[in-house]
Amino acid sequence: MIRLENVSIVFQGRPLFSDVTWQLTEGHRIGLVGVNGSGKSTLLKLITGLQEQDSGRIVRSKNFTVGYLPQELTSVSDHTVFEEALSGCGTARDLELKLKAAEDALHQSDTKSEEYSELVLEFGRLQRLFEEADGFALESKTARVLQGLAVPSEWWHSPLKQLSGGWQMRVQLAKLILSAPSLLLLDEPTNHLDVESIVWLSSFLRSYEGGLVVISHDRYFLDENIREIVEISSGKLHFYAGNFSYYVQEKEKRIELLLNAYENQQGEIARLQQFIERFRYKATKARQVQSRIKMLEKLERVEVPDSTDKIHLRLPSAPRSGRSVLEAKRLGHSYGKKRVFEDIAFNLERGDKVALVGVNGAGKTTLLKILAGVETPKHGSVQLGHNVLPAYYAQIVAEQFQLKNTVLEEMLREDTWHDETYLRTILGSFLFSGDAVYKRVSVLSGGEKSRLALAKILLRPSNLLLLDEPTNHLDMASKEILLEALLEYNGTILFIAHDRYFMDQLAQKVLELKDGKLTFYPGNYADYIRKISDPVSSPEPLSVADAPAFHKSREQKKLEAEMRGKMSRLKKEVVEPLAQLESSIHEKEEEIRDLEKTLADDKIYADKRYHEYISRYDQLKRSLENDYKCWEDLQARKLELEAL
């Protein structure tokens, strides 16, 4: 058990946590959520003891063990991959090393000596303990975990330092799993995993008997693996007894109640202050004034949730492309003697939204680079259709930047025809405002680099988007905004993503790259999972001869025409009216707030326009009620259309 008691911590002069009390026990399965900068990672470090609190205390039970996976590694051992993972086996691994040392000592000692007899007894004791700890299964357990996390077996006996940062994180995760602590603390564990490895990790965690606290922007992963949400907001912890989907619903209700309570309290405060100011210097009202001053001092203020800035993303419109957008012919590629894929052929047509899936190392990024013209294939060719304007988002966004540039210079490098004011406006919509535009790209966080890469896509109109992991490092709110923009985008999209919710919502087709071959699956990601789970219905890989089949069967054309009709109806009947209505609601709410401030002033009663203000206020209130009703009706209509 670990218990935080009235813990507070100050970061850069502002309180990050205030009087936090929280008890963690074995078996708890918790998702830790909050806006960026709210202190999620700091809280995990406090629990592990890597960071000290400024006040309060943290109580840790003696035999309660904690395993922690950070977002980034600060150092790497000199072990091989297998040795590093195996070292997570803790007590059993220590016993194995002691057993080997005792065996070596036995071989070197005189069999007739008293020392030899003592060594035999010690060897027997260690062997018994080793068996009880299931020590003889250590290597097979380690191999199973490494295989589950898709670490190639040919790397197992290579130095860990030779691996990329993403693969090093996988090995650290394997080591952590093998250590079987009482409590697992995972900070964005899916960031460096492909979909298959995420599925394996979820399966492992569901059967894990210890406790779990996880920070993740993958809502599917949270829904599958946690039973409680702890939200950090305004330096406090708020508890929700359910998974992430439950939390989203309950938080909406909680915010609505809080805002109502806040508005009511603000009205009461305004009335008290108005009385105090009006009668402050009137002797006959002195007692009542003092009474109201004390009431204000004792009033426990209602706190509203943290406000959070969000990116604003609207993809620029581009000229309509021809029906055939991209055609790949007999594509083949290799690095040295290693073949990545061969004899691949497929077409993309206008309006396609296609997910490219496959295990890490299958060649997805390589294929996307070839299609974007960043890399040249060893064999075959890529032909763009009439009037096609492509845009490419790289998985490692730093590859697209000159790190010595400032944020603004990087935009100017891409766009020399707009003025600085225009570029700063775009950067502002991606949360680079004020002096932030002068930050060097080299010091940006992963999330900031992702936002800058998305901002650059807005500079040029495009009708073909090639996106490699666009959701990496984005928080859930930003992912949702990106998803909405891509759903409204009328161009063609081919994308790679590990976020299953994002794929499921966006993809209308799936291309699977496996063993150097490409297989086409109609439908979204959930349809793809159902089909690969049923070997009887699984299609054959696409070859050059099969490529025309990707031009659509009659039934497929009919289905896609229906889908386009549905999307067109959705946009015309719901999406556009909703956007206009929400804008109108916002304007009316702003005007009502301004009127309330005006009417709260005592001097307004002498104003000739007083009745005019009252009339306008009532009119806006009635109009707003009608708007809210229309908004609810449109939301219901949206759900109906999406369900068709």
Secondary structure by P-SEA (a helix, b strand, c coil): cbbbcbbbbbccccccccbbbbbbcccbbbbbbbcccccaaaaaaaaacccccccccccccccbbbbbbcccccccccccaaaaaaacccaaaaaaaaaaaaaaaaaacccccaaaaaaaaaaaaaaaaaaaacccaaaaaaaaaaaaacccccccccccccccaaaaaaaaaaaaaaacccbbbbccccccccaaaaaaaaaaaaaccbbbbbbbccaaaaaacccbbbbbcccbbbbbcccaaaaaaaaaaaaaaaaaaaaaaaaaaaaaaaaaaaccccccaaaaaaaaaaaaaacccccccbbbbbbbbbbbbccccccccbbbcbbbbbccccccccccccccccccbbbbbbcccccaaaaaaaaaccccccccccccccbbbbbbbbccccccccccccaaaaaaaacccccaaaaaaaaaaacccccccccccccccaaaaaaaaaaaaacccccccccccccccccaaaaaaaaaaaaaccbbbbbccccaaaaaacccbbbbbcccbbbbbcccaaaaaaaaaccccccccccccccccccccaaaaaaaaaaaaaaaaaaaacaaaaaaaaaaaaaaaaaaaaaaaaaaccccccccaaaaaaaaaaaaaaaaaaaaaaaaaaaaaaaaaaac
